[in-house]
Amino acid sequence: MAHPGGIVPPRRRLGDVVVELGFAERGVVEATVALAREDGRPIGQALVEGGVVDSGQLARALAERNGLEYADLNNFQVDHGAANLISAAEASRYRAIPIGFADDDTLLVATADPANLVGLDNVAMATERRVQPVVTSPEDLEALISQLSRLIDSVHEVDQEAEEEAEATPEIELRESADEAPVVKLVHTIIADAVRRGTSDIHLDPGDGDLRVRYRVDGVVVDSATVPKRLATGLISRIKIMAELDIAERRRPQDGRIGLTVDGRFIDIRVATLPVMRGESAVLRVLDKGRLVMELDRLGMRPEDRAVLEHAVTRSHGSVLVTGPTGSGKTTTLYATLARINTPDKTVIAIEDPVEYELPGIKQIQVNTKVGLTFAAGLRSMIRSDPDVLMVGEIRDRETAQIATESALTGHLVLSTLHTGDAPMAAARLTEMGIEPFLVASALECVVAQRLARRLCDDCKRPVQITAGELHRSGFEIPWGWIDAFEPVGCVRCKGSGFRGRIGVYEVMAVTDALRPLILERASSIDIGQAAVAGGMRRMRDDGLEKVRQGLTSVAEVLRVLGT
């Protein structure tokens, strides 16, 4: 840009910028600069070695001096789709690495040296995009390059069979693009990063040419990466090859499975592809047995509720139901319950769709509708196999509900899940399915309703007082003026979200003699709920508020998961 009179203003001195930013006193800076000039050392290096500034402060000063943005890579969410446009070796050689997209044709490229024009030009040529430099510290740059290398190297495909050579030209082209090194590296990086962040689902969604990569972390979907158009088709094809799907078929949904090891730990991934308007999307369900909680006392259930559930599952017969929407942790609760009662003197058989985790000592059956193995058909066969405990992944229809209920009345303990909003609604749901009320009242022993709330990050949560009026407006009632609680802030450890991990919010309803007559009379779920509360049941809303008081989660998070 031209300056008035054709005069270019003098370039600001680095030492002056350091002082203006408040990083050091002018006298200390001037003395260090003078010594650096005497020794012939770079001024920035002298400032860091002399302890005047740290490397992060120097990077901020360099960015300010050159009119560029500063990127703290400890807090910046690196877009792995951008970072994988060049190899780790190239990034190390160029001393620069893409970390995101400024727009469709422009990359944000991190470098520790704003004068690194050759490296920035090399990135531009290698990626065929314009570059917009941002400044970071040398340590952060090295750490990111090293991390990307480790992510790629940490993933190993399990039991990968050699694919047969295809005859159709389109499939050959897809397979070739899917086997290119950048695509393989990108797939491994995305999966490894997702596993390390505790992701439950990876969403690959096509857009206007590019592909969005999103992670579901602690129940919330967040953007992670943008895959450029030239890699998008190859990435989906690579996923399909790994899952042994038909890569030439893009008009119908497909389901598959991938076995991987990440950092030496086996990870099972369920793949579901879906044809959409702008291409083909894929969702990868990440099943990490190492993260599975198998102990009831670690789920977040209060001792009184856990005692009710444990009493119900130690009986020789009856049914125990876990209710809630998809993704509320029902299967985890069932697995933890099975682990509690799975002893050598019992035969436990389970039927699931799909079998998410293999449990030692339990016979697990996978639903396969193609061969007629439905929940109902499998359950009938299970009963003839001399079981003590039956687990049914989900009661979806009248036939399954009827067989499960009759099994609970004929000397079997039956565990299953049901989609209802709360515990009292379970009995009404079964009767709506066509099960006679007297069977429901006799068979049902306990109902657990649950949600999963994000747990506040212990490293950054901030104390706060919430008044009774504020709670009342949110639908909570307390008999005193306020409660001491915590609110989310956000830090490096929790990726700025303020939350890390999840905790269950429960209501556990024992079906007592006081409730059975109400079920027989087809009473409403409201009446059953009031009677259960009178008998000692705590509603999910109250359990959530108690976890707010304990500093485990926030009011807004409880309201989010309860849908209010």
C-alpha positions in Angstrom: 0.0 0.0 0.0 1.4 3.4 -0.9 2.1 6.0 1.8 1.5 9.7 1.5 4.4 11.5 -0.2 5.9 8.2 -1.1 7.6 7.9 2.3 7.7 4.5 3.9 7.6 4.6 7.7 10.6 3.1 9.5 10.1 -0.5 10.6 9.5 -0.8 14.3 12.3 -2.3 16.3 11.7 -5.6 18.0 12.9 -4.3 21.4 10.4 -1.4 21.2 7.5 -3.9 20.5 8.5 -6.1 23.4 8.4 -3.0 25.7 5.1 -1.7 24.2 3.5 -5.1 24.9 4.5 -4.9 28.5 6.7 -8.0 28.4 9.9 -6.3 29.9 11.3 -3.0 31.1 13.0 -0.8 28.5 16.3 -0.7 30.3 16.6 -4.5 30.5 15.6 -4.8 26.8 18.1 -2.1 25.6 20.9 -3.8 27.6 20.2 -7.2 26.1 19.9 -5.8 22.6 23.3 -4.0 23.0 25.0 -7.3 24.1 23.4 -9.1 21.2 24.8 -6.7 18.7 28.2 -6.9 20.2 28.1 -10.7 20.0 26.5 -10.8 16.5 23.5 -12.8 17.8 19.9 -12.4 16.6 18.1 -10.0 18.9 15.1 -12.4 19.4 17.4 -15.3 20.4 19.3 -13.0 22.8 16.0 -11.9 24.5 14.9 -15.5 25.0 18.3 -16.8 26.2 18.6 -13.8 28.6 15.3 -14.6 30.2 13.8 -11.2 29.1 10.9 -12.9 27.3 9.8 -16.5 26.8 9.4 -18.0 23.3 5.7 -17.4 23.3 6.1 -13.7 24.1 8.8 -13.4 21.4 6.3 -14.9 18.9 3.7 -12.4 19.9 6.1 -9.6 19.5 7.2 -10.8 16.0 3.6 -11.1 15.0 2.8 -7.6 16.2 5.9 -6.2 14.5 5.0 -7.7 11.1 1.3 -7.0 11.3 0.4 -10.7 11.5 -1.8 -12.8 13.8 -0.3 -14.9 16.6 -1.4 -18.5 17.1 -1.0 -20.2 20.5 -1.1 -23.8 19.3 -1.9 -25.0 22.8 -5.3 -23.3 22.5 -5.8 -23.2 18.7 -7.9 -26.1 17.4 -5.7 -27.3 14.5 -7.7 -28.4 11.4 -6.2 -31.8 10.6 -7.6 -31.6 7.1 -5.3 -28.6 6.5 -2.3 -30.0 8.4 -2.2 -33.2 6.4 -2.0 -31.4 3.1 1.8 -31.7 3.5 3.8 -34.4 5.2 5.4 -34.0 8.6 8.8 -34.3 6.9 7.9 -31.4 4.5 6.6 -29.3 7.4 9.8 -29.9 9.3 11.9 -28.9 6.2 9.8 -25.9 5.4 9.6 -24.8 9.1 5.9 -24.1 8.4 2.7 -26.1 8.6 -1.0 -25.4 7.6 -3.3 -25.2 10.7 -6.6 -24.2 9.2 -8.4 -22.5 6.3 -8.8 -18.7 6.1 -11.3 -19.3 3.2 -11.8 -21.9 0.5 -8.6 -21.1 -1.4 -6.4 -19.7 1.5 -4.5 -21.7 4.2 -3.6 -20.4 7.6 0.1 -21.5 7.8 2.0 -21.4 11.1 5.6 -20.5 11.2 8.0 -19.3 13.9 9.8 -16.9 11.5 7.7 -14.2 9.7 10.7 -13.8 7.3 10.5 -17.5 6.3 9.3 -16.6 2.8 10.9 -19.6 1.1 9.1 -22.1 3.4 5.8 -20.3 3.0 6.2 -20.4 -0.8 7.0 -24.1 -0.7 3.8 -24.7 1.3 1.8 -22.7 -1.3 3.3 -24.7 -4.2 2.8 -28.1 -2.5 -0.9 -27.4 -1.6 -1.8 -25.3 -4.7 -3.4 -22.7 -2.4 -2.6 -19.2 -1.2 -1.1 -18.9 2.2 -1.8 -16.5 5.1 1.0 -16.7 7.6 0.5 -16.7 11.3 3.3 -16.6 13.9 3.8 -19.3 16.6 6.6 -20.2 18.9 9.3 -22.6 17.7 8.5 -25.1 20.5 4.8 -25.1 19.6 5.6 -25.6 15.9 7.9 -28.6 16.7 5.4 -30.1 19.1 2.6 -29.9 16.5 4.8 -31.5 13.7 5.9 -34.3 16.2 2.3 -34.8 17.3 1.0 -35.3 13.8 3.8 -37.8 13.1 2.9 -39.8 16.3 -0.8 -39.7 15.5 -0.1 -41.3 12.0 2.3 -43.9 13.4 0.1 -44.8 16.3 -2.6 -46.4 14.2 -2.3 -49.9 12.8 -5.0 -51.7 10.8 -6.0 -55.1 12.2 -6.7 -58.2 10.1 -6.7 -56.2 6.8 -7.2 -58.7 4.0 -5.8 -58.1 0.5 -8.6 -56.6 -1.7 -9.4 -58.4 -4.9 -8.6 -56.4 -8.1 -11.7 -54.8 -9.5 -12.8 -54.8 -13.1 -14.9 -51.7 -13.2 -12.8 -48.6 -14.1 -14.6 -46.2 -11.7 -13.8 -48.6 -8.8 -10.2 -48.9 -9.8 -9.8 -45.1 -9.8 -11.5 -44.8 -6.5 -9.3 -47.5 -5.0 -6.1 -45.8 -6.3 -7.1 -42.5 -4.9 -8.0 -44.1 -1.6 -4.6 -45.8 -1.4 -2.6 -42.6 -1.9 -0.3 -41.9 1.1 -1.9 -38.5 2.0 -5.4 -40.1 2.2 -4.2 -43.0 4.4 -2.3 -40.6 6.6 -5.3 -38.3 6.9 -7.6 -41.2 7.9 -5.2 -42.4 10.5 -4.7 -38.9 11.9 -8.4 -38.3 12.2 -9.1 -41.6 14.0 -6.1 -41.3 16.3 -7.0 -37.7 17.3 -10.6 -38.8 17.8 -9.6 -41.6 20.1 -7.3 -39.5 22.2 -10.0 -36.9 22.6 -12.5 -39.4 23.8 -14.8 -39.1 20.7 -17.8 -41.4 20.5 -18.7 -40.6 16.9 -16.8 -39.2 13.9 -19.0 -37.5 11.3 -17.7 -37.0 7.7 -20.2 -34.6 6.0 -19.8 -33.5 2.4 -20.4 -29.8 1.6 -19.6 -27.6 -1.4 -16.7 -29.6 -2.5 -14.9 -29.9 0.8 -15.7 -32.5 3.5 -16.4 -31.4 7.1 -15.0 -33.6 9.9 -16.9 -33.4 13.2 -16.4 -35.2 16.5 -19.1 -36.0 19.1 -17.2 -35.4 22.3 -19.1 -35.8 25.6 -22.4 -35.8 23.7 -21.8 -32.6 21.8 -20.7 -32.4 18.2 -17.8 -30.0 17.4 -16.0 -29.2 14.2 -12.5 -30.7 13.9 -11.3 -30.5 10.3 -12.0 -29.6 6.7 -10.9 -32.0 4.1 -10.1 -30.4 0.7 -12.1 -31.5 -2.3 -9.2 -33.3 -3.9 -8.9 -35.6 -0.9 -12.6 -35.9 0.1 -13.6 -38.7 -2.3 -10.5 -40.7 -1.6 -11.0 -40.3 2.2 -14.6 -41.8 2.1 -13.3 -44.6 -0.3 -10.5 -45.4 2.1 -12.9 -45.7 5.0 -15.1 -48.0 2.9 -12.1 -50.2 1.9 -11.0 -50.5 5.6 -14.6 -51.5 6.5 -14.8 -54.0 3.6 -17.6 -52.1 1.9 -18.4 -51.8 -1.8 -16.5 -48.6 -2.8 -18.3 -48.4 -6.2 -21.7 -48.4 -4.6 -22.6 -44.8 -3.6 -26.4 -44.9 -4.1 -27.4 -46.9 -1.0 -26.4 -47.0 2.7 -23.8 -49.5 3.8 -22.7 -50.7 7.2 -19.3 -52.2 8.1 -16.7 -52.5 10.8 -13.0 -51.6 11.2 -10.6 -53.0 13.7 -7.6 -50.8 14.7 -5.0 -50.5 17.3 -4.3 -47.0 18.6 -1.3 -46.6 20.9 -1.4 -50.4 21.3 -5.0 -50.4 22.4 -7.7 -52.2 20.3 -10.4 -49.9 18.9 -13.5 -51.3 17.3 -15.2 -48.8 14.8 -18.6 -49.3 13.3 -19.0 -47.5 9.9 -22.3 -46.4 8.5 -22.4 -44.6 5.1 -25.3 -42.6 3.8 -25.9 -41.1 0.3 -26.8 -37.4 0.7 -27.5 -34.6 -1.7 -23.9 -33.4 -2.0 -22.2 -36.8 -2.1 -21.7 -39.6 0.5 -21.4 -39.1 4.2 -20.1 -41.5 6.8 -20.4 -41.9 10.6 -17.8 -43.8 12.5 -18.9 -45.0 15.9 -15.8 -45.4 18.1 -16.0 -48.3 20.6 -13.1 -48.1 23.0 -13.2 -50.8 25.6 -10.5 -49.1 27.5 -12.9 -46.2 28.3 -15.8 -48.5 29.2 -16.9 -48.0 32.8 -17.8 -51.5 34.2 -18.4 -50.6 37.8 -21.7 -49.4 39.1 -20.2 -47.2 41.8 -18.3 -45.2 39.1 -21.3 -44.2 37.0 -22.3 -41.3 39.3 -25.4 -43.0 40.8 -26.0 -42.0 44.4 -25.6 -44.9 47.0 -29.3 -45.1 47.7 -30.2 -45.5 44.1 -27.4 -48.0 43.5 -28.6 -50.1 46.4 -32.1 -50.2 44.9 -30.7 -51.4 41.5 -28.4 -53.9 43.1 -31.2 -55.4 45.1 -33.3 -55.8 42.0 -30.5 -57.5 39.9 -29.6 -60.0 42.7 -33.1 -61.5 42.5 -33.6 -64.8 40.7 -36.4 -63.4 38.5 -38.1 -60.2 37.3 -37.2 -57.6 34.8 -35.0 -54.5 35.2 -35.3 -51.8 32.5 -33.0 -48.9 31.7 -34.7 -46.1 29.9 -33.6 -42.9 28.1 -33.0 -41.5 24.6 -30.2 -42.7 22.3 -26.8 -41.8 23.6 -27.8 -41.6 27.2 -25.6 -44.4 28.4 -28.2 -47.1 28.8 -25.9 -49.9 27.4 -23.1 -48.8 29.7 -25.4 -49.2 32.7 -26.5 -52.6 31.5 -22.9 -53.7 31.1 -21.9 -52.5 34.5 -24.9 -54.3 36.0 -24.0 -57.5 34.2 -20.4 -57.2 35.5 -21.9 -57.0 39.0 -23.9 -60.2 38.7 -21.8 -62.2 36.3 -20.5 -65.0 38.5 -19.4 -68.6 37.7 -22.6 -70.1 39.1 -24.8 -68.1 36.6 -25.4 -68.5 32.9 -25.8 -65.1 31.2 -26.9 -64.7 27.6 -27.2 -61.4 25.8 -28.6 -60.4 22.4 -27.7 -57.0 21.1 -27.8 -54.9 17.9 -24.9 -54.5 17.6 -22.7 -56.2 20.2 -20.7 -53.1 21.2 -18.2 -54.7 23.6 -17.4 -58.4 24.2 -17.8 -59.3 27.9 -15.9 -62.3 29.3 -18.0 -65.1 30.6 -21.2 -63.9 28.8 -22.7 -65.5 25.7 -23.4 -62.6 23.4 -25.6 -62.9 20.2 -25.6 -60.4 17.4 -28.9 -59.5 15.8 -29.0 -60.4 12.1 -32.3 -59.6 10.4 -31.0 -60.9 7.0 -31.2 -64.4 8.4 -34.2 -63.8 10.6 -32.3 -63.4 13.8 -34.4 -60.6 15.4 -34.6 -59.7 19.1 -37.7 -61.8 19.4 -36.3 -64.9 17.6 -33.1 -64.7 19.5 -34.8 -64.4 22.8 -36.9 -67.5 22.1 -33.8 -69.5 21.4 -32.0 -68.0 24.5 -34.8 -69.2 26.8 -34.2 -72.8 25.6 -30.5 -72.6 26.4 -30.9 -72.8 30.2 -30.0 -69.2 31.1 -30.2 -67.6 34.6 -29.9 -64.0 33.3 -31.1 -62.7 29.9 -30.0 -59.3 28.5 -32.0 -57.9 25.6 -30.4 -54.9 24.0 -33.7 -53.1 23.4 -37.4 -53.8 23.6 -38.6 -52.4 20.3 -41.9 -54.3 19.6 -44.8 -56.2 21.2 -43.3 -59.6 20.5 -40.0 -58.9 22.2 -41.8 -57.2 25.1 -44.2 -60.2 25.5 -41.4 -62.8 25.5 -39.2 -60.7 27.9 -42.1 -60.2 30.3 -43.1 -63.9 30.3 -39.4 -64.9 30.8 -39.2 -62.6 33.8 -42.2 -64.4 35.3 -40.9 -67.9 34.7 -37.7 -67.8 36.7 -35.3 -65.6 34.7 -33.8 -62.3 35.5 -34.3 -60.1 32.4 -32.3 -56.9 31.7 -33.2 -54.6 28.8 -33.6 -51.0 27.6 -36.6 -49.0 26.6 -37.1 -45.6 25.0 -39.1 -43.5 27.5 -38.6 -40.1 28.9 -38.5 -41.1 32.6 -38.9 -44.1 34.8 -42.6 -44.0 35.6 -43.4 -44.0 31.8 -41.9 -47.4 31.4 -45.0 -49.3 32.7 -47.3 -47.3 30.5 -45.1 -47.9 27.5 -45.2 -51.7 28.0 -49.0 -51.7 28.3 -49.2 -49.5 25.1 -47.2 -52.2 23.4 -50.0 -54.7 24.2 -48.7 -56.3 27.4 -51.4 -56.9 29.9 -51.1 -54.7 33.0 -51.2 -57.7 35.4 -48.1 -59.1 33.6 -46.3 -55.8 33.8 -47.1 -55.3 37.5 -45.9 -58.8 38.3 -42.7 -58.9 36.2 -41.3 -55.4 36.6 -38.9 -55.0 39.5 -37.0 -51.8 38.8 -36.7 -49.0 36.2 -33.6 -46.8 35.8 -34.0 -43.6 33.8 -30.9 -41.7 32.9 -29.1 -39.0 31.0 -25.4 -38.1 30.5 -24.3 -34.6 31.5 -20.9 -33.2 30.7 -18.7 -33.0 33.7 -17.1 -29.6 34.6 -13.4 -29.4 34.0 -11.6 -29.5 37.4 -8.8 -27.4 36.1 -10.8 -24.3 35.2 -14.3 -24.4 36.7 -15.1 -21.2 38.6 -17.2 -20.9 41.8 -20.5 -19.1 41.5 -23.6 -18.5 43.7 -26.9 -19.2 42.1 -30.0 -17.6 43.7 -33.3 -19.3 44.4 -34.9 -16.9 41.9 -32.5 -17.9 39.1 -33.1 -21.6 39.9 -36.9 -21.0 40.0 -36.8 -19.5 36.5 -35.0 -22.7 35.4 -37.6 -24.9 37.0 -35.8 -25.8 40.1 -37.1 -25.2 43.6 -35.0 -24.9 46.8 -36.1 -23.9 50.3 -33.2 -21.5 50.8 -31.8 -18.4 49.2 -29.0 -19.7 47.0 -26.6 -22.5 46.3 -22.9 -22.6 45.9 -22.0 -24.1 42.6 -19.5 -23.9 39.7 -19.6 -22.7 36.1 -17.5 -23.6 33.1 -14.7 -21.4 31.9 -12.5 -23.2 29.4 -8.8 -24.0 29.3 -6.2 -26.0 27.4 -7.0 -29.3 29.1 -10.6 -29.2 28.1 -10.0 -27.7 24.7 -11.8 -24.5 25.8 -15.2 -26.1 26.4 -15.2 -25.9 30.2 -16.1 -29.6 30.4 -14.2 -32.9 30.4 -15.9 -36.3 30.6 -19.5 -37.1 31.5 -21.5 -38.1 34.5 -24.9 -39.8 34.8 -28.1 -38.2 36.0 -30.5 -40.8 37.3 -33.8 -41.7 38.7 -34.2 -45.2 40.0 -37.8 -46.5 40.6 -38.3 -49.7 42.6 -41.6 -51.2 41.6 -43.1 -51.7 45.1 -46.4 -53.0 46.4 -47.6 -49.4 46.5 -47.0 -49.0 42.7 -48.3 -52.4 41.5 -52.0 -51.5 42.0 -51.5 -48.3 40.0 -50.0 -50.3 37.1 -52.9 -52.7 37.2 -55.3 -49.8 37.1 -53.5 -48.3 34.1 -52.7 -45.2 36.1 -51.0 -42.3 34.3 -47.2 -42.0 34.5 -47.8 -38.8 36.5 -49.7 -40.7 39.2 -47.1 -43.5 39.3 -44.3 -40.9 39.5 -45.9 -39.1 42.4 -46.4 -42.4 44.3 -42.8 -43.3 43.6 -41.5 -40.0 44.9 -43.6 -40.5 48.0 -41.8 -43.8 48.4 -38.4 -42.3 48.2 -37.5 -42.0 44.5 -35.5 -38.9 43.5 -36.4 -37.4 40.1 -33.7 -36.8 37.5 -34.1 -33.1 37.8 -33.3 -33.3 41.6 -30.4 -35.6 41.0 -29.1 -33.1 38.5 -29.4 -30.2 40.9 -27.5 -32.2 43.5 -24.7 -32.8 41.1 -24.6 -29.0 40.4 -24.3 -28.4 44.2 -21.4 -31.0 44.3 -19.6 -29.0 41.6 -19.8 -31.9 39.1 -21.8 -30.1 36.4 -23.7 -26.9 35.7 -27.4 -25.9 35.7 -27.3 -25.1 32.0 -25.9 -28.6 31.3 -28.6 -30.3 33.4 -31.3 -28.4 31.5 -29.7 -29.3 28.2 -29.7 -33.0 28.8 -33.2 -33.0 30.3 -34.5 -31.1 27.3 -36.0 -28.3 29.3 
